[in-house]
Amino acid sequence: GERVSMAIANVRLRDELHHQSTRDPLTGLFNRRYLLDALRNAVNAAERCGEEVALISFDADHFKLFNDNHGHDAGDMVLREIGARMFDLLPDGAVPCRFGGEEFIVLLPKTGKSSVLEIAEQLRTTIEAVEIKYSGRPLPNVTISSGIAVFPHAGKLPQDLIKAADLALYQAKS
């Protein structure tokens, strides 16, 4: 009985460590490390099968100013809400990721340009409509800007896709 109990405890510990190494603790989304591995795998699979892979790169507009005006706890609430909306909205097979700070990336295997544009717009309108209260008072609505990239049109390598999506994001911001 003790050996079985120890084996179960070891499996649980391994699963917890794996979860901690692949997830962002604030939002529950996948982290940068997990995304890079998943993107490499998706691009390799898409290349073999002649499919497309899409990325959406987005961030919260004027987030530094938001944090300065409302505090980091309020900013954390916003980031958690963005993560929750991503889980609610994204289709099965999507890989939602907090890439860093207020920047997010969504990996969409087997997704082309028209579908990724539709999903990006749904994210934009959904996040903008979120009403968040902090200390009993409503916070200003948060808007996002996003950029997309689609394999193989935007590049053949995972880093090419990330770079193309980021460039499109910066164009959207300007």
Secondary structure per residue as TSV (DSSP state, phi and psi in degrees):
chain	resnum	aa	ss	phi	psi
A	1	G	-	360.0	-39.4
A	2	E	H	-64.3	-40.3
A	3	R	H	-64.9	-41.6
A	4	V	H	-64.2	-42.9
A	5	S	H	-61.4	-43.4
A	6	M	H	-65.0	-40.6
A	7	A	H	-63.6	-42.4
A	8	I	H	-64.3	-42.8
A	9	A	H	-62.4	-40.0
A	10	N	H	-65.1	-40.6
A	11	V	H	-63.8	-43.8
A	12	R	H	-62.6	-42.6
A	13	L	H	-63.5	-44.0
A	14	R	H	-60.6	-44.6
A	15	D	H	-62.8	-41.6
A	16	E	H	-65.1	-42.4
A	17	L	H	-64.6	-39.3
A	18	H	H	-63.3	-44.5
A	19	H	H	-59.3	-45.5
A	20	Q	H	-65.0	-31.6
A	21	S	H	-82.8	-11.3
A	22	T	H	-118.1	-6.1
A	23	R	B	-118.7	147.0
A	24	D	-	-79.2	125.4
A	25	P	T	-67.4	-27.1
A	26	L	T	-76.4	-45.9
A	27	T	T	-103.0	-20.1
A	28	G	-	81.4	-2.7
A	29	L	-	-74.1	165.3
A	30	F	B	-65.2	155.2
A	31	N	-	-97.8	178.2
A	32	R	H	-57.7	-45.0
A	33	R	H	-58.5	-46.5
A	34	Y	H	-64.1	-43.7
A	35	L	H	-58.9	-45.3
A	36	L	H	-60.9	-41.0
A	37	D	H	-66.2	-45.5
A	38	A	H	-64.3	-37.2
A	39	L	H	-66.6	-43.8
A	40	R	H	-58.0	-46.0
A	41	N	H	-63.8	-41.8
A	42	A	H	-66.1	-41.8
A	43	V	H	-65.3	-43.6
A	44	N	H	-60.9	-44.5
A	45	A	H	-65.4	-41.6
A	46	A	H	-65.4	-38.2
A	47	E	H	-65.1	-41.5
A	48	R	H	-65.3	-37.5
A	49	C	H	-99.8	-1.2
A	50	G	T	68.1	35.2
A	51	E	-	-106.6	174.4
A	52	E	-	-105.4	157.3
A	53	V	E	-135.6	133.2
A	54	A	E	-116.1	150.7
A	55	L	E	-126.2	141.6
A	56	I	E	-118.0	123.1
A	57	S	E	-109.6	125.9
A	58	F	E	-145.8	158.5
A	59	D	E	-145.9	163.7
A	60	A	E	-75.3	129.6
A	61	D	T	-69.0	137.1
A	62	H	T	53.8	39.6
A	63	F	H	-68.8	-34.6
A	64	K	H	-61.1	-44.3
A	65	L	H	-63.1	-39.9
A	66	F	H	-59.0	-48.4
A	67	N	H	-61.7	-42.0
A	68	D	H	-63.0	-39.2
A	69	N	H	-81.8	-32.3
A	70	H	H	-119.3	-10.0
A	71	G	-	96.4	158.1
A	72	H	H	-70.1	-30.1
A	73	D	H	-63.6	-41.3
A	74	A	H	-65.4	-40.3
A	75	G	H	-61.2	-40.9
A	76	D	H	-62.9	-38.6
A	77	M	H	-61.3	-40.8
A	78	V	H	-63.0	-45.9
A	79	L	H	-61.9	-40.5
A	80	R	H	-64.1	-39.7
A	81	E	H	-66.2	-39.8
A	82	I	H	-60.2	-45.5
A	83	G	H	-59.8	-42.8
A	84	A	H	-63.3	-41.5
A	85	R	H	-65.6	-35.7
A	86	M	H	-62.8	-45.8
A	87	F	H	-60.6	-39.5
A	88	D	H	-68.8	-37.7
A	89	L	H	-94.3	-37.1
A	90	L	S	-71.5	146.0
A	91	P	-	-72.6	162.3
A	92	D	T	-56.8	141.7
A	93	G	T	92.7	-15.5
A	94	A	-	-71.7	149.8
A	95	V	E	-117.9	97.2
A	96	P	E	-81.9	133.7
A	97	C	E	-138.0	138.7
A	98	R	E	-92.5	110.8
A	99	F	E	-80.3	-28.0
A	100	G	E	159.6	144.7
A	101	G	T	53.4	-122.5
A	102	E	T	-103.6	18.1
A	103	E	E	-99.8	133.7
A	104	F	E	-125.8	151.4
A	105	I	E	-133.8	139.5
A	106	V	E	-117.1	124.8
A	107	L	E	-96.4	127.2
A	108	L	E	-125.7	90.9
A	109	P	E	-63.3	152.3
A	110	K	T	54.7	40.6
A	111	T	-	-130.9	131.9
A	112	G	-	-99.8	-175.1
A	113	K	H	-63.0	-46.4
A	114	S	H	-64.1	-40.1
A	115	S	H	-68.6	-40.8
A	116	V	H	-69.2	-34.1
A	117	L	H	-63.3	-41.4
A	118	E	H	-64.0	-43.5
A	119	I	H	-66.4	-42.0
A	120	A	H	-60.6	-41.7
A	121	E	H	-67.2	-38.5
A	122	Q	H	-62.9	-41.2
A	123	L	H	-60.4	-45.5
A	124	R	H	-59.8	-51.0
A	125	T	H	-69.7	-36.6
A	126	T	H	-66.1	-46.5
A	127	I	H	-68.1	-39.1
A	128	E	H	-63.4	-29.9
A	129	A	H	-83.2	-9.8
A	130	V	-	-67.5	131.7
A	131	E	-	-108.4	120.2
A	132	I	-	-119.2	133.0
A	133	K	E	-108.6	137.7
A	134	Y	E	-131.3	125.2
A	135	S	T	55.1	38.6
A	136	G	T	77.9	1.5
A	137	R	E	-118.8	142.7
A	138	P	E	-71.5	139.3
A	139	L	-	-89.2	156.1
A	140	P	-	-61.3	149.1
A	141	N	-	-63.1	145.2
A	142	V	-	-101.4	135.0
A	143	T	-	-112.3	159.2
A	144	I	E	-127.0	156.6
A	145	S	E	-118.5	144.7
A	146	S	E	-140.0	158.3
A	147	G	E	-134.1	152.0
A	148	I	E	-124.5	159.6
A	149	A	E	-148.3	144.9
A	150	V	E	-128.9	128.1
A	151	F	E	-80.4	137.8
A	152	P	T	-95.4	2.4
A	153	H	T	-64.7	-36.4
A	154	A	T	-91.9	-0.8
A	155	G	-	144.3	162.5
A	156	K	S	-98.0	-15.9
A	157	L	S	-108.0	150.3
A	158	P	H	-53.7	-43.0
A	159	Q	H	-65.7	-28.3
A	160	D	H	-65.0	-40.7
A	161	L	H	-65.7	-44.2
A	162	I	H	-62.1	-44.2
A	163	K	H	-63.6	-43.7
A	164	A	H	-64.6	-41.3
A	165	A	H	-66.1	-39.3
A	166	D	H	-66.0	-41.3
A	167	L	H	-61.3	-42.1
A	168	A	H	-65.6	-36.1
A	169	L	H	-62.1	-45.9
A	170	Y	H	-65.4	-34.8
A	171	Q	H	-65.2	-40.6
A	172	A	H	-64.0	-39.0
A	173	K	H	-65.8	-36.2
A	174	S	-	-79.9	360.0
